[in-house]
Amino acid sequence: LCTPAVIGEKTAGKNELDADLDKFAQIIRKLSAQYGLPLCDLRRIFLEHLAHVNKENKEKGILTNDGVHLNEAGNQLVAEHMLKIITQP
């Protein structure tokens, strides 16, 4: 399972849909725990990364082209974390 990543790259809950994405992510985390399914928590990964690198609080351009669709850096971040999940014994 994967949690949703971002819609907008601003930090500290400043994106319009952050509250909804957080709710969806929490539901997915609970399902993962309940059924013992692997979880790639993209929401957590993206928010932590953006908190460290998005010092100017940009809406886009760090991990996405337009706030939604991943750019090369966003795809690399997803690939690194997905690889960890799918190669776990």
PyMOL Python script that loads the backbone (N, CA, C, O; Angstrom):
from pymol import cmd

cmd.read_pdbstr("""\
ATOM      1  N   LEU A   1       0.836  -1.177   0.000  1.00  0.00           N
ATOM      2  CA  LEU A   1       0.000   0.000   0.000  1.00  0.00           C
ATOM      3  C   LEU A   1       0.879   1.237   0.000  1.00  0.00           C
ATOM      4  O   LEU A   1       2.010   1.219   0.484  1.00  0.00           O
ATOM      5  N   CYS A   2       0.333   2.313  -0.554  1.00  0.00           N
ATOM      6  CA  CYS A   2       1.024   3.603  -0.546  1.00  0.00           C
ATOM      7  C   CYS A   2       0.070   4.683  -0.079  1.00  0.00           C
ATOM      8  O   CYS A   2      -1.107   4.687  -0.439  1.00  0.00           O
ATOM      9  N   THR A   3       0.580   5.586   0.716  1.00  0.00           N
ATOM     10  CA  THR A   3      -0.198   6.766   1.066  1.00  0.00           C
ATOM     11  C   THR A   3      -0.035   7.784  -0.058  1.00  0.00           C
ATOM     12  O   THR A   3       0.937   7.724  -0.810  1.00  0.00           O
ATOM     13  N   PRO A   4      -0.982   8.722  -0.178  1.00  0.00           N
ATOM     14  CA  PRO A   4      -0.825   9.769  -1.192  1.00  0.00           C
ATOM     15  C   PRO A   4       0.359  10.658  -0.821  1.00  0.00           C
ATOM     16  O   PRO A   4       0.658  10.842   0.359  1.00  0.00           O
ATOM     17  N   ALA A   5       1.017  11.199  -1.814  1.00  0.00           N
ATOM     18  CA  ALA A   5       2.189  12.040  -1.556  1.00  0.00           C
ATOM     19  C   ALA A   5       1.755  13.470  -1.238  1.00  0.00           C
ATOM     20  O   ALA A   5       1.486  13.789  -0.079  1.00  0.00           O
ATOM     21  N   VAL A   6       1.686  14.319  -2.234  1.00  0.00           N
ATOM     22  CA  VAL A   6       1.338  15.722  -2.013  1.00  0.00           C
ATOM     23  C   VAL A   6       0.463  16.249  -3.136  1.00  0.00           C
ATOM     24  O   VAL A   6       0.469  15.734  -4.254  1.00  0.00           O
ATOM     25  N   ILE A   7      -0.277  17.277  -2.812  1.00  0.00           N
ATOM     26  CA  ILE A   7      -0.904  18.157  -3.798  1.00  0.00           C
ATOM     27  C   ILE A   7      -0.518  19.550  -3.325  1.00  0.00           C
ATOM     28  O   ILE A   7      -1.203  20.160  -2.504  1.00  0.00           O
ATOM     29  N   GLY A   8       0.578  20.032  -3.854  1.00  0.00           N
ATOM     30  CA  GLY A   8       1.192  21.267  -3.376  1.00  0.00           C
ATOM     31  C   GLY A   8       2.355  20.932  -2.465  1.00  0.00           C
ATOM     32  O   GLY A   8       2.298  19.969  -1.701  1.00  0.00           O
ATOM     33  N   GLU A   9       3.410  21.726  -2.548  1.00  0.00           N
ATOM     34  CA  GLU A   9       4.644  21.416  -1.823  1.00  0.00           C
ATOM     35  C   GLU A   9       4.934  22.353  -0.654  1.00  0.00           C
ATOM     36  O   GLU A   9       6.003  22.265  -0.050  1.00  0.00           O
ATOM     37  N   LYS A  10       4.010  23.238  -0.328  1.00  0.00           N
ATOM     38  CA  LYS A  10       4.242  24.125   0.816  1.00  0.00           C
ATOM     39  C   LYS A  10       4.336  23.297   2.090  1.00  0.00           C
ATOM     40  O   LYS A  10       3.769  22.207   2.178  1.00  0.00           O
ATOM     41  N   THR A  11       5.046  23.815   3.060  1.00  0.00           N
ATOM     42  CA  THR A  11       5.254  23.084   4.307  1.00  0.00           C
ATOM     43  C   THR A  11       4.248  23.499   5.367  1.00  0.00           C
ATOM     44  O   THR A  11       3.500  24.461   5.194  1.00  0.00           O
ATOM     45  N   ALA A  12       4.242  22.768   6.451  1.00  0.00           N
ATOM     46  CA  ALA A  12       3.449  23.084   7.653  1.00  0.00           C
ATOM     47  C   ALA A  12       1.947  23.134   7.396  1.00  0.00           C
ATOM     48  O   ALA A  12       1.247  23.972   7.964  1.00  0.00           O
ATOM     49  N   GLY A  13       1.447  22.237   6.538  1.00  0.00           N
ATOM     50  CA  GLY A  13       0.005  22.152   6.325  1.00  0.00           C
ATOM     51  C   GLY A  13      -0.601  23.329   5.596  1.00  0.00           C
ATOM     52  O   GLY A  13      -1.787  23.609   5.770  1.00  0.00           O
ATOM     53  N   LYS A  14       0.169  24.025   4.790  1.00  0.00           N
ATOM     54  CA  LYS A  14      -0.306  25.237   4.109  1.00  0.00           C
ATOM     55  C   LYS A  14      -0.946  24.982   2.747  1.00  0.00           C
ATOM     56  O   LYS A  14      -1.407  25.927   2.108  1.00  0.00           O
ATOM     57  N   ASN A  15      -0.985  23.736   2.289  1.00  0.00           N
ATOM     58  CA  ASN A  15      -1.623  23.423   1.013  1.00  0.00           C
ATOM     59  C   ASN A  15      -3.108  23.170   1.239  1.00  0.00           C
ATOM     60  O   ASN A  15      -3.506  22.654   2.283  1.00  0.00           O
ATOM     61  N   GLU A  16      -3.911  23.532   0.271  1.00  0.00           N
ATOM     62  CA  GLU A  16      -5.369  23.463   0.394  1.00  0.00           C
ATOM     63  C   GLU A  16      -5.882  22.078   0.773  1.00  0.00           C
ATOM     64  O   GLU A  16      -6.821  21.966   1.561  1.00  0.00           O
ATOM     65  N   LEU A  17      -5.291  21.036   0.233  1.00  0.00           N
ATOM     66  CA  LEU A  17      -5.802  19.680   0.450  1.00  0.00           C
ATOM     67  C   LEU A  17      -5.012  18.877   1.484  1.00  0.00           C
ATOM     68  O   LEU A  17      -5.205  17.666   1.587  1.00  0.00           O
ATOM     69  N   ASP A  18      -4.147  19.508   2.235  1.00  0.00           N
ATOM     70  CA  ASP A  18      -3.332  18.782   3.220  1.00  0.00           C
ATOM     71  C   ASP A  18      -4.174  18.008   4.230  1.00  0.00           C
ATOM     72  O   ASP A  18      -3.866  16.855   4.533  1.00  0.00           O
ATOM     73  N   ALA A  19      -5.218  18.617   4.749  1.00  0.00           N
ATOM     74  CA  ALA A  19      -6.040  17.934   5.765  1.00  0.00           C
ATOM     75  C   ALA A  19      -6.680  16.675   5.191  1.00  0.00           C
ATOM     76  O   ALA A  19      -6.703  15.635   5.848  1.00  0.00           O
ATOM     77  N   ASP A  20      -7.198  16.764   3.967  1.00  0.00           N
ATOM     78  CA  ASP A  20      -7.808  15.593   3.332  1.00  0.00           C
ATOM     79  C   ASP A  20      -6.772  14.506   3.067  1.00  0.00           C
ATOM     80  O   ASP A  20      -7.025  13.331   3.330  1.00  0.00           O
ATOM     81  N   LEU A  21      -5.615  14.889   2.552  1.00  0.00           N
ATOM     82  CA  LEU A  21      -4.564  13.905   2.283  1.00  0.00           C
ATOM     83  C   LEU A  21      -4.088  13.241   3.568  1.00  0.00           C
ATOM     84  O   LEU A  21      -3.787  12.048   3.578  1.00  0.00           O
ATOM     85  N   ASP A  22      -4.019  14.006   4.648  1.00  0.00           N
ATOM     86  CA  ASP A  22      -3.627  13.426   5.935  1.00  0.00           C
ATOM     87  C   ASP A  22      -4.645  12.392   6.403  1.00  0.00           C
ATOM     88  O   ASP A  22      -4.269  11.352   6.943  1.00  0.00           O
ATOM     89  N   LYS A  23      -5.927  12.670   6.201  1.00  0.00           N
ATOM     90  CA  LYS A  23      -6.980  11.708   6.575  1.00  0.00           C
ATOM     91  C   LYS A  23      -6.865  10.432   5.750  1.00  0.00           C
ATOM     92  O   LYS A  23      -6.921   9.329   6.293  1.00  0.00           O
ATOM     93  N   PHE A  24      -6.705  10.585   4.433  1.00  0.00           N
ATOM     94  CA  PHE A  24      -6.565   9.414   3.565  1.00  0.00           C
ATOM     95  C   PHE A  24      -5.335   8.599   3.964  1.00  0.00           C
ATOM     96  O   PHE A  24      -5.390   7.371   4.027  1.00  0.00           O
ATOM     97  N   ALA A  25      -4.237   9.284   4.230  1.00  0.00           N
ATOM     98  CA  ALA A  25      -2.998   8.598   4.615  1.00  0.00           C
ATOM     99  C   ALA A  25      -3.193   7.815   5.909  1.00  0.00           C
ATOM    100  O   ALA A  25      -2.702   6.694   6.037  1.00  0.00           O
ATOM    101  N   GLN A  26      -3.897   8.395   6.857  1.00  0.00           N
ATOM    102  CA  GLN A  26      -4.122   7.711   8.132  1.00  0.00           C
ATOM    103  C   GLN A  26      -4.955   6.445   7.939  1.00  0.00           C
ATOM    104  O   GLN A  26      -4.687   5.424   8.572  1.00  0.00           O
ATOM    105  N   ILE A  27      -5.948   6.505   7.082  1.00  0.00           N
ATOM    106  CA  ILE A  27      -6.768   5.322   6.787  1.00  0.00           C
ATOM    107  C   ILE A  27      -5.900   4.222   6.179  1.00  0.00           C
ATOM    108  O   ILE A  27      -6.014   3.058   6.560  1.00  0.00           O
ATOM    109  N   ILE A  28      -5.040   4.586   5.242  1.00  0.00           N
ATOM    110  CA  ILE A  28      -4.171   3.602   4.591  1.00  0.00           C
ATOM    111  C   ILE A  28      -3.183   3.007   5.594  1.00  0.00           C
ATOM    112  O   ILE A  28      -2.913   1.807   5.557  1.00  0.00           O
ATOM    113  N   ARG A  29      -2.644   3.830   6.485  1.00  0.00           N
ATOM    114  CA  ARG A  29      -1.738   3.314   7.522  1.00  0.00           C
ATOM    115  C   ARG A  29      -2.453   2.299   8.415  1.00  0.00           C
ATOM    116  O   ARG A  29      -1.885   1.262   8.757  1.00  0.00           O
ATOM    117  N   LYS A  30      -3.688   2.595   8.788  1.00  0.00           N
ATOM    118  CA  LYS A  30      -4.460   1.674   9.634  1.00  0.00           C
ATOM    119  C   LYS A  30      -4.722   0.357   8.912  1.00  0.00           C
ATOM    120  O   LYS A  30      -4.605  -0.712   9.511  1.00  0.00           O
ATOM    121  N   LEU A  31      -5.076   0.426   7.630  1.00  0.00           N
ATOM    122  CA  LEU A  31      -5.304  -0.793   6.853  1.00  0.00           C
ATOM    123  C   LEU A  31      -4.029  -1.624   6.756  1.00  0.00           C
ATOM    124  O   LEU A  31      -4.072  -2.848   6.881  1.00  0.00           O
ATOM    125  N   SER A  32      -2.909  -0.971   6.536  1.00  0.00           N
ATOM    126  CA  SER A  32      -1.630  -1.674   6.464  1.00  0.00           C
ATOM    127  C   SER A  32      -1.352  -2.421   7.761  1.00  0.00           C
ATOM    128  O   SER A  32      -0.965  -3.590   7.745  1.00  0.00           O
ATOM    129  N   ALA A  33      -1.552  -1.743   8.877  1.00  0.00           N
ATOM    130  CA  ALA A  33      -1.311  -2.371  10.182  1.00  0.00           C
ATOM    131  C   ALA A  33      -2.313  -3.485  10.452  1.00  0.00           C
ATOM    132  O   ALA A  33      -1.947  -4.554  10.939  1.00  0.00           O
ATOM    133  N   GLN A  34      -3.569  -3.231  10.138  1.00  0.00           N
ATOM    134  CA  GLN A  34      -4.634  -4.204  10.412  1.00  0.00           C
ATOM    135  C   GLN A  34      -4.427  -5.504   9.647  1.00  0.00           C
ATOM    136  O   GLN A  34      -4.657  -6.587  10.185  1.00  0.00           O
ATOM    137  N   TYR A  35      -3.996  -5.399   8.402  1.00  0.00           N
ATOM    138  CA  TYR A  35      -3.871  -6.590   7.563  1.00  0.00           C
ATOM    139  C   TYR A  35      -2.423  -7.047   7.360  1.00  0.00           C
ATOM    140  O   TYR A  35      -2.171  -7.986   6.605  1.00  0.00           O
ATOM    141  N   GLY A  36      -1.487  -6.398   8.020  1.00  0.00           N
ATOM    142  CA  GLY A  36      -0.091  -6.798   7.910  1.00  0.00           C
ATOM    143  C   GLY A  36       0.481  -6.612   6.516  1.00  0.00           C
ATOM    144  O   GLY A  36       1.287  -7.421   6.057  1.00  0.00           O
ATOM    145  N   LEU A  37       0.066  -5.547   5.845  1.00  0.00           N
ATOM    146  CA  LEU A  37       0.515  -5.287   4.480  1.00  0.00           C
ATOM    147  C   LEU A  37       1.677  -4.301   4.470  1.00  0.00           C
ATOM    148  O   LEU A  37       1.726  -3.390   5.296  1.00  0.00           O
ATOM    149  N   PRO A  38       2.610  -4.478   3.542  1.00  0.00           N
ATOM    150  CA  PRO A  38       3.708  -3.517   3.433  1.00  0.00           C
ATOM    151  C   PRO A  38       3.164  -2.121   3.124  1.00  0.00           C
ATOM    152  O   PRO A  38       2.153  -1.974   2.437  1.00  0.00           O
ATOM    153  N   LEU A  39       3.843  -1.114   3.637  1.00  0.00           N
ATOM    154  CA  LEU A  39       3.398   0.262   3.442  1.00  0.00           C
ATOM    155  C   LEU A  39       4.555   1.126   2.978  1.00  0.00           C
ATOM    156  O   LEU A  39       5.621   1.147   3.594  1.00  0.00           O
ATOM    157  N   CYS A  40       4.332   1.834   1.893  1.00  0.00           N
ATOM    158  CA  CYS A  40       5.246   2.885   1.461  1.00  0.00           C
ATOM    159  C   CYS A  40       4.543   4.198   1.804  1.00  0.00           C
ATOM    160  O   CYS A  40       3.624   4.623   1.104  1.00  0.00           O
ATOM    161  N   ASP A  41       4.979   4.824   2.869  1.00  0.00           N
ATOM    162  CA  ASP A  41       4.304   6.016   3.386  1.00  0.00           C
ATOM    163  C   ASP A  41       4.828   7.260   2.666  1.00  0.00           C
ATOM    164  O   ASP A  41       5.615   8.032   3.213  1.00  0.00           O
ATOM    165  N   LEU A  42       4.370   7.429   1.433  1.00  0.00           N
ATOM    166  CA  LEU A  42       4.822   8.551   0.622  1.00  0.00           C
ATOM    167  C   LEU A  42       4.471   9.890   1.259  1.00  0.00           C
ATOM    168  O   LEU A  42       5.225  10.856   1.136  1.00  0.00           O
ATOM    169  N   ARG A  43       3.348   9.950   1.928  1.00  0.00           N
ATOM    170  CA  ARG A  43       2.946  11.201   2.584  1.00  0.00           C
ATOM    171  C   ARG A  43       4.017  11.629   3.593  1.00  0.00           C
ATOM    172  O   ARG A  43       4.487  12.766   3.560  1.00  0.00           O
ATOM    173  N   ARG A  44       4.392  10.731   4.469  1.00  0.00           N
ATOM    174  CA  ARG A  44       5.409  11.036   5.479  1.00  0.00           C
ATOM    175  C   ARG A  44       6.750  11.372   4.828  1.00  0.00           C
ATOM    176  O   ARG A  44       7.410  12.341   5.202  1.00  0.00           O
ATOM    177  N   ILE A  45       7.137  10.563   3.857  1.00  0.00           N
ATOM    178  CA  ILE A  45       8.423  10.743   3.187  1.00  0.00           C
ATOM    179  C   ILE A  45       8.499  12.112   2.511  1.00  0.00           C
ATOM    180  O   ILE A  45       9.487  12.831   2.659  1.00  0.00           O
ATOM    181  N   PHE A  46       7.456  12.464   1.772  1.00  0.00           N
ATOM    182  CA  PHE A  46       7.447  13.748   1.064  1.00  0.00           C
ATOM    183  C   PHE A  46       7.421  14.920   2.040  1.00  0.00           C
ATOM    184  O   PHE A  46       8.164  15.886   1.866  1.00  0.00           O
ATOM    185  N   LEU A  47       6.574  14.844   3.064  1.00  0.00           N
ATOM    186  CA  LEU A  47       6.482  15.952   4.019  1.00  0.00           C
ATOM    187  C   LEU A  47       7.798  16.155   4.763  1.00  0.00           C
ATOM    188  O   LEU A  47       8.222  17.292   4.969  1.00  0.00           O
ATOM    189  N   GLU A  48       8.441  15.072   5.164  1.00  0.00           N
ATOM    190  CA  GLU A  48       9.732  15.193   5.848  1.00  0.00           C
ATOM    191  C   GLU A  48      10.788  15.793   4.926  1.00  0.00           C
ATOM    192  O   GLU A  48      11.554  16.667   5.333  1.00  0.00           O
ATOM    193  N   HIS A  49      10.824  15.321   3.688  1.00  0.00           N
ATOM    194  CA  HIS A  49      11.802  15.837   2.725  1.00  0.00           C
ATOM    195  C   HIS A  49      11.571  17.328   2.475  1.00  0.00           C
ATOM    196  O   HIS A  49      12.512  18.122   2.504  1.00  0.00           O
ATOM    197  N   LEU A  50      10.319  17.699   2.230  1.00  0.00           N
ATOM    198  CA  LEU A  50      10.009  19.101   1.949  1.00  0.00           C
ATOM    199  C   LEU A  50      10.305  19.998   3.146  1.00  0.00           C
ATOM    200  O   LEU A  50      10.742  21.135   2.969  1.00  0.00           O
ATOM    201  N   ALA A  51      10.077  19.512   4.345  1.00  0.00           N
ATOM    202  CA  ALA A  51      10.376  20.307   5.542  1.00  0.00           C
ATOM    203  C   ALA A  51      11.867  20.648   5.621  1.00  0.00           C
ATOM    204  O   ALA A  51      12.241  21.694   6.151  1.00  0.00           O
ATOM    205  N   HIS A  52      12.710  19.762   5.094  1.00  0.00           N
ATOM    206  CA  HIS A  52      14.158  19.982   5.142  1.00  0.00           C
ATOM    207  C   HIS A  52      14.670  20.833   3.987  1.00  0.00           C
ATOM    208  O   HIS A  52      15.617  21.600   4.160  1.00  0.00           O
ATOM    209  N   VAL A  53      14.058  20.710   2.815  1.00  0.00           N
ATOM    210  CA  VAL A  53      14.644  21.368   1.637  1.00  0.00           C
ATOM    211  C   VAL A  53      13.844  22.553   1.104  1.00  0.00           C
ATOM    212  O   VAL A  53      14.404  23.383   0.389  1.00  0.00           O
ATOM    213  N   ASN A  54      12.581  22.660   1.420  1.00  0.00           N
ATOM    214  CA  ASN A  54      11.753  23.742   0.867  1.00  0.00           C
ATOM    215  C   ASN A  54      11.746  24.939   1.818  1.00  0.00           C
ATOM    216  O   ASN A  54      10.711  25.285   2.388  1.00  0.00           O
ATOM    217  N   LYS A  55      12.893  25.557   1.977  1.00  0.00           N
ATOM    218  CA  LYS A  55      13.052  26.675   2.919  1.00  0.00           C
ATOM    219  C   LYS A  55      12.298  27.924   2.467  1.00  0.00           C
ATOM    220  O   LYS A  55      11.939  28.760   3.296  1.00  0.00           O
ATOM    221  N   GLU A  56      12.053  28.061   1.166  1.00  0.00           N
ATOM    222  CA  GLU A  56      11.326  29.223   0.645  1.00  0.00           C
ATOM    223  C   GLU A  56       9.820  28.972   0.594  1.00  0.00           C
ATOM    224  O   GLU A  56       9.060  29.837   0.158  1.00  0.00           O
ATOM    225  N   ASN A  57       9.391  27.797   1.036  1.00  0.00           N
ATOM    226  CA  ASN A  57       7.975  27.419   1.064  1.00  0.00           C
ATOM    227  C   ASN A  57       7.310  27.538  -0.310  1.00  0.00           C
ATOM    228  O   ASN A  57       6.214  28.081  -0.444  1.00  0.00           O
ATOM    229  N   LYS A  58       8.001  27.017  -1.320  1.00  0.00           N
ATOM    230  CA  LYS A  58       7.482  27.044  -2.689  1.00  0.00           C
ATOM    231  C   LYS A  58       6.307  26.084  -2.829  1.00  0.00           C
ATOM    232  O   LYS A  58       6.241  25.064  -2.143  1.00  0.00           O
ATOM    233  N   GLU A  59       5.392  26.417  -3.717  1.00  0.00           N
ATOM    234  CA  GLU A  59       4.219  25.583  -3.967  1.00  0.00           C
ATOM    235  C   GLU A  59       4.540  24.401  -4.880  1.00  0.00           C
ATOM    236  O   GLU A  59       3.868  23.370  -4.832  1.00  0.00           O
ATOM    237  N   LYS A  60       5.563  24.557  -5.705  1.00  0.00           N
ATOM    238  CA  LYS A  60       5.932  23.509  -6.668  1.00  0.00           C
ATOM    239  C   LYS A  60       7.399  23.663  -7.031  1.00  0.00           C
ATOM    240  O   LYS A  60       8.040  24.661  -6.703  1.00  0.00           O
ATOM    241  N   GLY A  61       7.919  22.639  -7.725  1.00  0.00           N
ATOM    242  CA  GLY A  61       9.269  22.725  -8.256  1.00  0.00           C
ATOM    243  C   GLY A  61      10.344  22.004  -7.463  1.00  0.00           C
ATOM    244  O   GLY A  61      11.478  21.893  -7.929  1.00  0.00           O
ATOM    245  N   ILE A  62      10.017  21.514  -6.281  1.00  0.00           N
ATOM    246  CA  ILE A  62      11.002  20.767  -5.492  1.00  0.00           C
ATOM    247  C   ILE A  62      10.936  19.286  -5.868  1.00  0.00           C
ATOM    248  O   ILE A  62      11.934  18.699  -6.286  1.00  0.00           O
ATOM    249  N   LEU A  63       9.760  18.696  -5.716  1.00  0.00           N
ATOM    250  CA  LEU A  63       9.534  17.283  -6.048  1.00  0.00           C
ATOM    251  C   LEU A  63       8.501  17.102  -7.157  1.00  0.00           C
ATOM    252  O   LEU A  63       8.324  15.997  -7.671  1.00  0.00           O
ATOM    253  N   THR A  64       7.819  18.189  -7.526  1.00  0.00           N
ATOM    254  CA  THR A  64       6.801  18.117  -8.577  1.00  0.00           C
ATOM    255  C   THR A  64       7.015  19.229  -9.595  1.00  0.00           C
ATOM    256  O   THR A  64       7.669  20.235  -9.320  1.00  0.00           O
ATOM    257  N   ASN A  65       6.444  19.018 -10.778  1.00  0.00           N
ATOM    258  CA  ASN A  65       6.470  20.059 -11.807  1.00  0.00           C
ATOM    259  C   ASN A  65       5.408  21.117 -11.556  1.00  0.00           C
ATOM    260  O   ASN A  65       5.615  22.303 -11.813  1.00  0.00           O
ATOM    261  N   ASP A  66       4.259  20.665 -11.045  1.00  0.00           N
ATOM    262  CA  ASP A  66       3.091  21.540 -10.947  1.00  0.00           C
ATOM    263  C   ASP A  66       2.369  21.440  -9.606  1.00  0.00           C
ATOM    264  O   ASP A  66       1.241  21.915  -9.477  1.00  0.00           O
ATOM    265  N   GLY A  67       2.993  20.839  -8.626  1.00  0.00           N
ATOM    266  CA  GLY A  67       2.361  20.636  -7.332  1.00  0.00           C
ATOM    267  C   GLY A  67       1.754  19.254  -7.177  1.00  0.00           C
ATOM    268  O   GLY A  67       1.413  18.841  -6.068  1.00  0.00           O
ATOM    269  N   VAL A  68       1.617  18.529  -8.299  1.00  0.00           N
ATOM    270  CA  VAL A  68       1.004  17.194  -8.279  1.00  0.00           C
ATOM    271  C   VAL A  68       1.900  16.165  -8.967  1.00  0.00           C
ATOM    272  O   VAL A  68       2.267  15.155  -8.366  1.00  0.00           O
ATOM    273  N   HIS A  69       2.244  16.418 -10.205  1.00  0.00           N
ATOM    274  CA  HIS A  69       2.979  15.445 -11.017  1.00  0.00           C
ATOM    275  C   HIS A  69       4.471  15.515 -10.703  1.00  0.00           C
ATOM    276  O   HIS A  69       5.080  16.585 -10.723  1.00  0.00           O
ATOM    277  N   LEU A  70       5.038  14.356 -10.415  1.00  0.00           N
ATOM    278  CA  LEU A  70       6.422  14.278  -9.959  1.00  0.00           C
ATOM    279  C   LEU A  70       7.417  14.698 -11.032  1.00  0.00           C
ATOM    280  O   LEU A  70       7.254  14.386 -12.211  1.00  0.00           O
ATOM    281  N   ASN A  71       8.441  15.405 -10.601  1.00  0.00           N
ATOM    282  CA  ASN A  71       9.565  15.700 -11.473  1.00  0.00           C
ATOM    283  C   ASN A  71      10.635  14.625 -11.242  1.00  0.00           C
ATOM    284  O   ASN A  71      10.376  13.626 -10.572  1.00  0.00           O
ATOM    285  N   GLU A  72      11.817  14.828 -11.787  1.00  0.00           N
ATOM    286  CA  GLU A  72      12.863  13.810 -11.654  1.00  0.00           C
ATOM    287  C   GLU A  72      13.216  13.546 -10.187  1.00  0.00           C
ATOM    288  O   GLU A  72      13.385  12.394  -9.787  1.00  0.00           O
ATOM    289  N   ALA A  73      13.325  14.597  -9.394  1.00  0.00           N
ATOM    290  CA  ALA A  73      13.663  14.424  -7.972  1.00  0.00           C
ATOM    291  C   ALA A  73      12.556  13.673  -7.231  1.00  0.00           C
ATOM    292  O   ALA A  73      12.841  12.825  -6.386  1.00  0.00           O
ATOM    293  N   GLY A  74      11.301  13.980  -7.543  1.00  0.00           N
ATOM    294  CA  GLY A  74      10.177  13.286  -6.916  1.00  0.00           C
ATOM    295  C   GLY A  74      10.139  11.819  -7.293  1.00  0.00           C
ATOM    296  O   GLY A  74       9.904  10.957  -6.447  1.00  0.00           O
ATOM    297  N   ASN A  75      10.372  11.538  -8.570  1.00  0.00           N
ATOM    298  CA  ASN A  75      10.405  10.145  -9.017  1.00  0.00           C
ATOM    299  C   ASN A  75      11.551   9.381  -8.366  1.00  0.00           C
ATOM    300  O   ASN A  75      11.395   8.214  -8.009  1.00  0.00           O
ATOM    301  N   GLN A  76      12.694  10.027  -8.211  1.00  0.00           N
ATOM    302  CA  GLN A  76      13.843   9.384  -7.569  1.00  0.00           C
ATOM    303  C   GLN A  76      13.531   9.052  -6.111  1.00  0.00           C
ATOM    304  O   GLN A  76      13.866   7.968  -5.634  1.00  0.00           O
ATOM    305  N   LEU A  77      12.892   9.982  -5.408  1.00  0.00           N
ATOM    306  CA  LEU A  77      12.534   9.758  -4.007  1.00  0.00           C
ATOM    307  C   LEU A  77      11.567   8.584  -3.872  1.00  0.00           C
ATOM    308  O   LEU A  77      11.730   7.737  -2.993  1.00  0.00           O
ATOM    309  N   VAL A  78      10.562   8.536  -4.743  1.00  0.00           N
ATOM    310  CA  VAL A  78       9.607   7.423  -4.722  1.00  0.00           C
ATOM    311  C   VAL A  78      10.324   6.113  -5.027  1.00  0.00           C
ATOM    312  O   VAL A  78      10.124   5.118  -4.330  1.00  0.00           O
ATOM    313  N   ALA A  79      11.154   6.108  -6.061  1.00  0.00           N
ATOM    314  CA  ALA A  79      11.851   4.882  -6.458  1.00  0.00           C
ATOM    315  C   ALA A  79      12.718   4.334  -5.323  1.00  0.00           C
ATOM    316  O   ALA A  79      12.726   3.128  -5.072  1.00  0.00           O
ATOM    317  N   GLU A  80      13.439   5.211  -4.646  1.00  0.00           N
ATOM    318  CA  GLU A  80      14.300   4.764  -3.545  1.00  0.00           C
ATOM    319  C   GLU A  80      13.496   4.093  -2.436  1.00  0.00           C
ATOM    320  O   GLU A  80      13.902   3.058  -1.906  1.00  0.00           O
ATOM    321  N   HIS A  81      12.371   4.677  -2.091  1.00  0.00           N
ATOM    322  CA  HIS A  81      11.574   4.125  -0.995  1.00  0.00           C
ATOM    323  C   HIS A  81      10.763   2.902  -1.425  1.00  0.00           C
ATOM    324  O   HIS A  81      10.570   1.980  -0.632  1.00  0.00           O
ATOM    325  N   MET A  82      10.292   2.884  -2.657  1.00  0.00           N
ATOM    326  CA  MET A  82       9.583   1.703  -3.159  1.00  0.00           C
ATOM    327  C   MET A  82      10.529   0.510  -3.227  1.00  0.00           C
ATOM    328  O   MET A  82      10.143  -0.613  -2.904  1.00  0.00           O
ATOM    329  N   LEU A  83      11.761   0.754  -3.644  1.00  0.00           N
ATOM    330  CA  LEU A  83      12.742  -0.327  -3.726  1.00  0.00           C
ATOM    331  C   LEU A  83      12.964  -0.960  -2.354  1.00  0.00           C
ATOM    332  O   LEU A  83      13.067  -2.181  -2.242  1.00  0.00           O
ATOM    333  N   LYS A  84      13.038  -0.135  -1.314  1.00  0.00           N
ATOM    334  CA  LYS A  84      13.196  -0.661   0.044  1.00  0.00           C
ATOM    335  C   LYS A  84      12.026  -1.573   0.418  1.00  0.00           C
ATOM    336  O   LYS A  84      12.220  -2.620   1.035  1.00  0.00           O
ATOM    337  N   ILE A  85      10.826  -1.172   0.042  1.00  0.00           N
ATOM    338  CA  ILE A  85       9.622  -1.936   0.392  1.00  0.00           C
ATOM    339  C   ILE A  85       9.574  -3.261  -0.370  1.00  0.00           C
ATOM    340  O   ILE A  85       9.335  -4.312   0.224  1.00  0.00           O
ATOM    341  N   ILE A  86       9.798  -3.211  -1.673  1.00  0.00           N
ATOM    342  CA  ILE A  86       9.621  -4.433  -2.468  1.00  0.00           C
ATOM    343  C   ILE A  86      10.769  -5.422  -2.311  1.00  0.00           C
ATOM    344  O   ILE A  86      10.635  -6.583  -2.697  1.00  0.00           O
ATOM    345  N   THR A  87      11.896  -4.984  -1.752  1.00  0.00           N
ATOM    346  CA  THR A  87      13.006  -5.917  -1.553  1.00  0.00           C
ATOM    347  C   THR A  87      13.094  -6.430  -0.120  1.00  0.00           C
ATOM    348  O   THR A  87      14.017  -7.172   0.214  1.00  0.00           O
ATOM    349  N   GLN A  88      12.149  -6.044   0.724  1.00  0.00           N
ATOM    350  CA  GLN A  88      12.128  -6.578   2.092  1.00  0.00           C
ATOM    351  C   GLN A  88      11.735  -8.047   2.056  1.00  0.00           C
ATOM    352  O   GLN A  88      10.855  -8.443   1.292  1.00  0.00           O
ATOM    353  N   PRO A  89      12.394  -8.856   2.891  1.00  0.00           N
ATOM    354  CA  PRO A  89      12.033 -10.285   2.927  1.00  0.00           C
ATOM    355  C   PRO A  89      10.647 -10.501   3.531  1.00  0.00           C
ATOM    356  O   PRO A  89      10.190 -11.639   3.636  1.00  0.00           O
TER     357      PRO A  89
END
""", "prot")
cmd.dss("prot")
cmd.show_as("cartoon", "prot")
cmd.util.cbc("prot")
cmd.orient("prot")
